[in-house]
Amino acid sequence: MAEHPQTLPAAGAHGGDGPAVARALGLDPTDFLDLSQNLNPFAADVAELVTRHLDALGHYPDDRPATRLLAQALAVDPERLLLTNGGSEAIALLAAEHGGQVLSEPEFALHPRGDVGPVWRSDPHSPTGHLAGPEEHADIWDEAFYALATGRWSAGRRGSVVGSLTKTFACPGLRLGYVLVEDPVDLDRVRRHQPHWSTSALSLAVLPDLLESADLPTWSAQISDARDRLVALLRAYGLEVTHAAAPWVLVDRPGLREALAPHGVLVRDCTSFGMAGVARVAVPHPDQLARLGRALGRALDPPAS
């Protein structure tokens, strides 16, 4: 493995720190492939959609129309649905009201780690990417990547759900998520923890266009095919890869983040999951695969013949 500079910033807790890493290495952030963040590589260009709604910046947010539209997409009663400032706020609101616990590690870091209370589980599981089986139980399901893994908005199970439209539509800067509960009375209690005007007027204005652009079955199939290509490329370099249904794969290779970053590609260090020496690599768009291949070629040994 090639030597790497010591100026590489330490890995963040959640990935997605590509711009900061690029600047620290003296690279152009706009020409840096950030595979440490897991976003839909086939989503519509959100910047193009946003430009249609810049007039929303002059108004205070009103989340009622957007809530009704999202509820229609999810096929649920809008009285059970709360739009949030990203999936992270959705988690924080339910945790503030109910607390909770995880039954096993590793699990997504933002889920509460109490000794009692509702059981939280990500589905597909973060970080392994496995979908929950019919025998698995949780009280609160984190379905941030469920749509991309299955082509359906939700598993429709009993219990509460947190979702992240950020991942589905590749728009982390817009901060769009939601809480879905069984009983509207519970939503009233959860809502008390949310600041007024939590979700921006611009995000709410763009949401109808995002929903109109959604093609979950096609996106899920495209991601599955792109994941297979990614696995083949990584294994050609002798890397040990595991994968499941999620839009990422795990690579057991210490130092992979440090090796690839100077060559313009960032992957997620999984130490924050308690998985030292493992990297999480987001599924890239097929047009980006050659770029990853070039970075691997510069950083690692030549591909196996």
TORFIDO-529581 format. One line per 5 residues: number of its first residue (from 1); their letters; for each residue x, y, z of N, C-alpha, C. Coordinates in pm, whole numbers. Layout:
N
NUM = a = X/Y/Z/X/Y/Z/X/Y/Z; ...
END
This chain:
305
1 = maehp = 85/-119/0/0/0/0/88/123/0; 51/224/-78/132/343/-91/136/421/40; 249/496/60/258/583/175/156/695/161; 104/743/273/5/850/268/50/965/356; 12/1086/324/56/1201/403/-8/1200/541
6 = qtlpa = 59/1265/635/10/1269/771/-85/1386/795; -114/1464/689/-202/1579/704/-349/1542/689; -380/1416/662/-518/1374/646/-594/1391/778; -704/1467/779/-779/1484/904/-834/1350/953; -851/1341/1083/-911/1221/1140/-1052/1202/1087
11 = agahg = -1093/1078/1077/-1225/1047/1023/-1334/1103/1113; -1438/1162/1053/-1552/1207/1130/-1636/1089/1176; -1728/1116/1265/-1809/1008/1323/-1910/951/1226; -1946/1028/1122/-2055/984/1034/-2020/989/886; -1896/1013/850/-1861/1024/710/-1910/1156/652
16 = gdgpa = -1899/1170/519/-1947/1290/454/-1858/1411/475; -1731/1389/513/-1641/1502/536/-1546/1523/419; -1591/1490/299/-1509/1503/181/-1453/1642/157; -1536/1749/163/-1481/1883/139/-1369/1920/235; -1384/1887/364/-1280/1919/461/-1152/1841/432
21 = varal = -1165/1714/396/-1048/1633/365/-979/1685/240; -1057/1717/138/-998/1769/14/-919/1896/40; -977/1988/117/-905/2113/146/-777/2088/223; -782/1997/319/-663/1967/398/-550/1908/313; -587/1837/207/-488/1775/119/-450/1863/2
26 = gldpt = -507/1983/-4/-477/2073/-114/-542/2032/-244; -653/1959/-236/-725/1915/-355/-851/1998/-375; -905/1997/-495/-1025/2072/-527/-1147/1996/-473; -1221/2052/-376/-1337/1981/-321/-1442/1945/-425; -1451/2024/-534/-1550/1995/-637/-1506/1880/-726
31 = dfldl = -1380/1838/-714/-1328/1729/-796/-1282/1614/-706; -1360/1590/-602/-1325/1490/-500/-1443/1395/-487; -1418/1267/-501/-1524/1166/-497/-1543/1118/-353; -1652/1160/-292/-1677/1128/-151/-1767/1005/-142; -1704/890/-124/-1776/765/-105/-1787/728/42
36 = sqnln = -1765/827/129/-1787/805/273/-1930/839/311; -2004/904/220/-2145/935/246/-2231/848/154; -2341/800/208/-2426/705/136/-2550/776/84; -2544/812/-43/-2653/882/-108/-2692/809/-235; -2813/834/-282/-2862/770/-403/-2784/823/-525
41 = pfaad = -2702/741/-590/-2623/791/-703/-2706/816/-828; -2833/775/-827/-2917/788/-946/-3028/893/-929; -3025/968/-821/-3127/1069/-796/-3113/1184/-896; -3222/1257/-914/-3221/1375/-1001/-3129/1482/-941; -3081/1570/-1027/-2994/1680/-984/-3075/1775/-896
46 = vaelv = -3044/1774/-767/-3124/1853/-674/-3101/2002/-696; -2982/2041/-742/-2956/2183/-765/-3050/2239/-871; -3076/2161/-973/-3167/2205/-1078/-3308/2223/-1023; -3350/2134/-934/-3483/2146/-876/-3493/2266/-782; -3387/2288/-706/-3389/2397/-608/-3406/2533/-675
51 = trhld = -3344/2552/-791/-3349/2683/-856/-3491/2724/-895; -3582/2628/-902/-3722/2661/-933/-3795/2726/-815; -3735/2718/-697/-3810/2754/-576/-3735/2854/-488; -3647/2933/-546/-3570/3027/-465/-3657/3135/-402; -3775/3159/-459/-3865/3257/-398/-3913/3213/-261
56 = alghy = -3902/3083/-230/-3943/3034/-98/-3857/3092/14; -3737/3140/-21/-3648/3195/81/-3706/3321/146; -3803/3381/83/-3864/3501/138/-3986/3475/224; -4011/3348/257/-4131/3313/334/-4095/3223/452; -4174/3233/558/-4161/3138/668/-4214/3001/625
61 = pddrp = -4159/2895/682/-4202/2760/641/-4345/2728/685; -4415/2657/599/-4546/2598/631/-4538/2453/585; -4527/2360/679/-4501/2221/642/-4627/2141/610; -4744/2201/618/-4867/2124/599/-4884/2069/458; -4867/2150/350/-4882/2092/216/-4781/1981/188
66 = atrll = -4655/2001/226/-4553/1899/202/-4581/1774/283; -4633/1790/405/-4666/1674/486/-4775/1590/420; -4876/1656/366/-4983/1583/299/-4930/1507/177; -4842/1569/101/-4787/1502/-18/-4702/1381/20; -4617/1397/122/-4535/1284/164/-4622/1172/221
71 = aqala = -4724/1208/298/-4815/1106/352/-4883/1029/240; -4918/1098/133/-4979/1031/18/-4879/933/-44; -4753/974/-57/-4650/884/-113/-4630/762/-25; -4633/783/106/-4612/673/201/-4739/593/226; -4853/642/175/-4983/578/195/-5017/569/343
76 = vdper = -5000/682/415/-5032/688/557/-5116/812/584; -5177/815/701/-5254/930/747/-5156/1044/780; -5174/1163/724/-5082/1273/755/-5079/1310/902; -5183/1273/979/-5183/1301/1122/-5081/1216/1198; -5026/1115/1129/-4923/1029/1192/-4782/1068/1150
81 = llltn = -4768/1173/1070/-4641/1203/1005/-4591/1342/1044; -4462/1350/1074/-4399/1477/1109/-4272/1494/1026; -4267/1602/948/-4146/1633/872/-4041/1692/966; -3915/1657/940/-3807/1696/1030/-3688/1750/952; -3598/1812/1026/-3474/1865/970/-3374/1750/956
86 = ggsea = -3401/1664/858/-3316/1548/835/-3352/1431/925; -3295/1315/892/-3318/1197/975/-3261/1211/1114; -3155/1291/1128/-3095/1307/1261/-3191/1373/1357; -3268/1474/1310/-3366/1535/1400/-3479/1438/1430; -3519/1357/1331/-3623/1258/1356/-3582/1165/1470
91 = ialla = -3457/1120/1467/-3406/1033/1574/-3405/1108/1706; -3356/1232/1704/-3345/1309/1828/-3481/1334/1891; -3584/1358/1810/-3716/1385/1865/-3775/1262/1933; -3765/1146/1868/-3818/1024/1930/-3735/985/2053; -3606/1006/2046/-3521/974/2161/-3553/1065/2280
96 = aehgg = -3581/1193/2250/-3615/1286/2358/-3744/1247/2427; -3840/1195/2353/-3969/1158/2411/-3966/1020/2475; -3897/925/2412/-3908/785/2456/-3777/724/2507; -3663/786/2479/-3537/719/2511/-3522/593/2427; -3462/492/2486/-3454/366/2414/-3319/299/2425
101 = qvlse = -3307/186/2355/-3189/102/2363/-3169/28/2232; -3049/-20/2212/-3020/-114/2102/-2983/-246/2166; -3020/-354/2101/-2999/-486/2160/-2862/-543/2131; -2797/-494/2025/-2664/-547/1991/-2586/-442/1915; -2455/-453/1923/-2366/-366/1850/-2297/-448/1741
106 = pefal = -2255/-380/1633/-2266/-236/1608/-2405/-196/1564; -2435/-70/1585/-2562/-11/1541/-2536/138/1519; -2624/204/1447/-2605/344/1411/-2583/427/1537; -2484/516/1533/-2437/585/1653/-2540/679/1714; -2632/734/1636/-2727/831/1690/-2843/767/1765
111 = hprgd = -2860/636/1754/-2966/571/1830/-2931/571/1979; -3030/590/2068/-2999/596/2211/-2948/463/2265; -2862/472/2365/-2802/353/2426/-2843/343/2573; -2973/348/2601/-3018/331/2738/-3025/184/2777; -3059/160/2902/-3075/23/2952/-3220/-24/2946
116 = vgpvw = -3312/69/2925/-3454/36/2917/-3514/117/2804; -3643/92/2778/-3714/170/2679/-3725/99/2546; -3783/165/2447/-3807/101/2318/-3678/57/2251; -3688/-52/2177/-3573/-106/2103/-3565/-38/1966; -3447/10/1932/-3420/73/1804/-3342/-23/1715
121 = rsdph = -3373/-18/1584/-3295/-95/1488/-3299/-28/1352; -3186/-21/1286/-3181/28/1149/-3213/-86/1053; -3284/-51/945/-3322/-152/845/-3322/-87/707; -3227/-121/619/-3122/-219/641/-3028/-176/753; -2971/-279/815/-2886/-256/931/-2763/-175/893
126 = sptgh = -2734/-75/977/-2612/3/962/-2519/-33/1076; -2403/-97/1044/-2332/-88/917/-2336/-209/824; -2395/-323/861/-2376/-443/780/-2455/-440/649; -2565/-366/644/-2646/-358/524/-2752/-465/510; -2766/-553/611/-2863/-661/602/-3004/-611/634
131 = lagpe = -3101/-657/556/-3240/-628/585/-3290/-714/701; -3379/-660/779/-3435/-734/893/-3522/-847/844; -3513/-961/910/-3598/-1074/878/-3733/-1061/946; -3831/-1140/904/-3966/-1130/960/-3973/-1162/1109; -3873/-1234/1159/-3873/-1270/1301/-3809/-1162/1388
136 = ehadi = -3747/-1062/1329/-3676/-960/1406/-3774/-852/1453; -3749/-805/1574/-3840/-710/1639/-3768/-581/1672; -3841/-472/1661/-3797/-343/1713/-3921/-260/1740; -3906/-161/1827/-4016/-68/1854/-4005/57/1767; -3882/94/1734/-3857/209/1647/-3762/164/1537
141 = wdeaf = -3807/175/1413/-3729/133/1298/-3670/254/1228; -3542/249/1202/-3474/352/1125/-3465/303/980; -3550/359/894/-3558/316/755/-3491/414/660; -3381/475/705/-3314/576/624/-3277/526/485; -3238/398/475/-3194/343/347/-3290/237/293
146 = yalat = -3408/223/354/-3498/115/316/-3545/129/171; -3578/249/130/-3629/269/-6/-3524/232/-111; -3399/268/-85/-3293/237/-181/-3259/89/-183; -3280/21/-70/-3249/-121/-62/-3359/-209/-121; -3484/-163/-115/-3597/-250/-150/-3683/-198/-265
151 = grwsa = -3676/-69/-295/-3767/-13/-395/-3904/20/-341; -3921/15/-208/-4047/50/-143/-4019/152/-33; -4115/238/-7/-4092/342/92/-4070/285/232; -4146/182/268/-4142/134/406/-4184/-11/412; -4141/-78/519/-4183/-216/542/-4324/-222/598
156 = grrgs = -4375/-111/649/-4512/-107/699/-4533/-185/826; -4429/-195/910/-4442/-271/1035/-4506/-186/1145; -4549/-251/1250/-4597/-182/1367/-4480/-113/1435; -4511/-6/1507/-4407/70/1574/-4382/202/1503; -4291/279/1557/-4255/407/1498/-4143/390/1396
161 = vvgsl = -4135/487/1305/-4034/484/1199/-3969/621/1190; -3838/622/1169/-3769/745/1129/-3717/723/988; -3726/827/906/-3682/818/767/-3595/935/730; -3517/918/625/-3427/1023/578/-3442/1039/428; -3508/1144/386/-3519/1174/244/-3386/1224/188
166 = tktfa = -3299/1269/277/-3163/1308/239/-3095/1199/158; -3105/1075/204/-3038/965/136/-3109/931/5; -3241/923/11/-3318/881/-106/-3300/975/-223; -3293/1106/-194/-3285/1205/-301/-3149/1272/-310; -3050/1223/-237/-2913/1275/-244/-2908/1426/-222
171 = cpglr = -2969/1470/-113/-2975/1614/-85/-2944/1642/62; -2824/1607/110/-2794/1625/253/-2801/1770/299; -2776/1864/208/-2782/2003/248/-2922/2055/270; -3023/1988/215/-3161/2031/234/-3219/1987/368; -3165/1879/426/-3210/1831/557/-3359/1800/557
176 = lgyvl = -3393/1684/504/-3532/1639/501/-3543/1499/559; -3623/1486/661/-3650/1356/721/-3792/1353/774; -3826/1245/844/-3962/1237/897/-3971/1136/1011; -4073/1157/1093/-4115/1064/1197/-4253/1013/1159; -4272/882/1168/-4402/820/1144/-4438/737/1266
181 = vedpv = -4553/761/1325/-4596/690/1445/-4729/621/1419; -4763/528/1507/-4892/457/1493/-5009/542/1538; -4989/617/1647/-5098/692/1710/-5071/842/1699; -5161/919/1638/-5140/1063/1628/-5118/1131/1764; -5173/1075/1870/-5151/1133/2004/-5004/1129/2039
186 = dldrv = -4936/1021/2001/-4793/1011/2027/-4717/1118/1949; -4764/1147/1828/-4696/1249/1747/-4706/1387/1813; -4818/1415/1877/-4833/1543/1949/-4727/1556/2057; -4697/1445/2125/-4596/1449/2230/-4456/1467/2170; -4431/1399/2061/-4301/1410/1995/-4280/1552/1942
191 = rrhqp = -4385/1610/1888/-4376/1743/1827/-4334/1849/1929; -4364/1827/2056/-4328/1926/2158/-4178/1949/2166; -4099/1851/2123/-3953/1862/2131/-3894/1931/2008; -3977/1960/1908/-3926/2016/1783/-3935/2169/1785; -3826/2239/1754/-3833/2385/1745/-3930/2428/1636
196 = hwsts = -3988/2545/1654/-4075/2599/1552/-3995/2629/1426; -4055/2609/1306/-3989/2632/1178/-3862/2549/1165; -3870/2425/1206/-3752/2338/1204/-3706/2307/1063; -3801/2282/973/-3769/2246/835/-3781/2370/748; -3681/2396/666/-3674/2522/592/-3782/2532/485
201 = alsla = -3819/2655/453/-3917/2679/348/-3867/2628/214; -3737/2638/189/-3682/2591/62/-3695/2439/51; -3664/2367/158/-3678/2222/157/-3822/2180/131; -3914/2246/199/-4056/2212/183/-4105/2242/42; -4054/2350/-18/-4095/2385/-153/-4043/2286/-257
206 = vlpdl = -3925/2232/-232/-3864/2138/-328/-3923/1998/-315; -3976/1964/-199/-4021/1827/-175/-4119/1775/-280; -4219/1851/-326/-4307/1797/-430/-4232/1755/-556; -4132/1832/-597/-4054/1795/-715/-3972/1670/-689; -3919/1658/-569/-3843/1538/-535/-3932/1414/-542
211 = lesad = -4051/1424/-483/-4142/1310/-484/-4185/1274/-626; -4204/1375/-709/-4242/1349/-848/-4132/1278/-924; -4005/1304/-886/-3892/1242/-954/-3865/1100/-906; -3928/1058/-798/-3896/930/-735/-3934/812/-823; -3840/719/-837/-3865/592/-906/-3796/484/-824
216 = lptws = -3855/451/-711/-3788/365/-614/-3751/228/-671; -3841/158/-741/-3801/26/-793/-3682/33/-889; -3683/132/-977/-3572/145/-1072/-3444/180/-999; -3451/274/-905/-3330/312/-830/-3273/193/-755; -3358/116/-690/-3309/1/-614/-3240/-99/-706
221 = aqisd = -3298/-125/-823/-3237/-218/-918/-3105/-164/-971; -3100/-35/-999/-2975/25/-1047/-2866/18/-941; -2904/42/-816/-2806/35/-707/-2754/-107/-691; -2842/-205/-701/-2800/-345/-690/-2697/-379/-798; -2725/-337/-921/-2632/-364/-1032/-2500/-290/-1011
226 = ardrl = -2507/-163/-970/-2386/-86/-946/-2305/-143/-830; -2375/-197/-729/-2304/-259/-616/-2226/-382/-662; -2286/-460/-749/-2215/-578/-802/-2088/-536/-876; -2096/-428/-953/-1978/-380/-1025/-1871/-330/-928; -1916/-262/-823/-1822/-214/-723/-1751/-329/-655
231 = vallr = -1826/-432/-616/-1766/-549/-551/-1663/-613/-643; -1696/-627/-771/-1602/-689/-865/-1473/-608/-876; -1486/-476/-880/-1366/-391/-890/-1279/-404/-765; -1340/-397/-648/-1263/-405/-524/-1195/-541/-510; -1266/-646/-543/-1207/-780/-532/-1095/-802/-633
236 = aygle = -1101/-731/-745/-992/-742/-843/-861/-691/-785; -868/-606/-685/-748/-557/-617/-715/-638/-493; -777/-755/-481/-747/-843/-369/-808/-801/-238; -908/-712/-241/-969/-663/-118/-1080/-757/-73; -1091/-773/58/-1195/-858/117/-1321/-776/135
241 = vthaa = -1427/-812/63/-1549/-732/56/-1667/-813/107; -1751/-750/189/-1880/-808/227/-1989/-706/192; -2107/-756/155/-2214/-665/117/-2347/-736/136; -2453/-654/136/-2590/-708/151/-2682/-624/64; -2788/-567/124/-2889/-497/43/-2868/-347/38
246 = apwvl = -2784/-291/122/-2770/-146/133/-2685/-88/20; -2689/43/1/-2610/107/-105/-2466/132/-64; -2405/35/-1/-2262/41/35/-2209/-100/51; -2077/-112/59/-2012/-239/89/-1910/-214/198; -1870/-320/266/-1766/-313/368/-1640/-378/315
251 = vdrpg = -1526/-314/342/-1396/-363/296/-1305/-378/416; -1255/-498/436/-1165/-525/548/-1022/-500/502; -978/-375/516/-843/-337/475/-798/-215/557; -716/-236/660/-670/-121/739/-600/-19/651; -627/109/678/-559/216/608/-613/249/472
256 = lreal = -727/192/432/-778/218/298/-818/364/282; -877/424/384/-915/565/376/-792/652/352; -686/626/427/-565/706/415/-496/685/280; -507/565/227/-442/535/99/-512/601/-18; -645/606/-15/-720/656/-130/-737/808/-130
261 = aphgv = -744/869/-13/-776/1012/-6/-680/1100/-87; -548/1079/-82/-460/1164/-163/-483/1152/-313; -554/1047/-354/-582/1026/-496/-725/1066/-532; -788/1145/-442/-916/1206/-476/-1040/1125/-446; -1029/1020/-364/-1145/938/-328/-1145/918/-177
266 = lvrdc = -1260/941/-113/-1272/924/31/-1370/812/62; -1330/721/152/-1419/616/201/-1437/633/351; -1536/566/405/-1572/582/547/-1492/488/634; -1427/543/734/-1360/463/835/-1464/417/937; -1470/287/965/-1575/232/1052/-1532/215/1197
271 = tsfgm = -1425/283/1237/-1383/275/1377/-1494/322/1471; -1573/421/1428/-1681/471/1513/-1788/366/1537; -1794/262/1453/-1883/149/1475/-1818/41/1562; -1694/63/1603/-1619/-41/1673/-1559/-142/1577; -1540/-104/1451/-1490/-193/1348/-1360/-136/1291
276 = agvar = -1257/-135/1373/-1128/-82/1330/-1074/-165/1214; -1015/-96/1116/-958/-165/1001/-1057/-193/890; -1185/-156/910/-1288/-178/809/-1330/-44/750; -1347/-40/619/-1396/80/551/-1532/52/492; -1616/154/489/-1745/145/422/-1737/229/296
281 = vavph = -1770/167/184/-1757/232/54/-1897/244/-7; -1941/367/-30/-2072/388/-91/-2072/341/-235; -2187/293/-279/-2201/253/-419/-2198/379/-505; -2100/390/-598/-2095/508/-683/-2180/491/-809; -2206/601/-876/-2266/594/-1008/-2170/521/-1101
286 = pdqla = -2219/443/-1197/-2129/373/-1288/-2027/463/-1356; -2064/589/-1381/-1970/683/-1443/-1853/716/-1351; -1868/691/-1222/-1761/722/-1126/-1673/602/-1095; -1711/485/-1144/-1638/364/-1108/-1495/366/-1162; -1476/416/-1282/-1341/422/-1339/-1251/511/-1255
291 = rlgra = -1309/617/-1200/-1230/707/-1115/-1184/636/-989; -1272/558/-931/-1232/479/-815/-1125/378/-854; -1140/318/-971/-1040/223/-1018/-903/287/-1033; -898/410/-1085/-769/478/-1099/-706/505/-963; -790/546/-866/-738/571/-732/-684/443/-668
296 = lgral = -758/332/-687/-710/205/-634/-578/165/-700; -567/189/-831/-446/154/-901/-325/231/-853; -346/356/-814/-235/438/-765/-201/406/-620; -302/363/-544/-282/343/-401/-244/201/-362; -287/103/-440/-270/-37/-404/-189/-112/-509
301 = dppas = -173/-240/-484/-106/-326/-581/-190/-340/-705; -130/-378/-819/-209/-395/-943/-316/-501/-923; -422/-494/-1006/-528/-594/-995/-476/-734/-1019; -543/-831/-957/-508/-972/-979/-539/-1008/-1123; -456/-1088/-1183/-477/-1127/-1323/-580/-1240/-1329
END
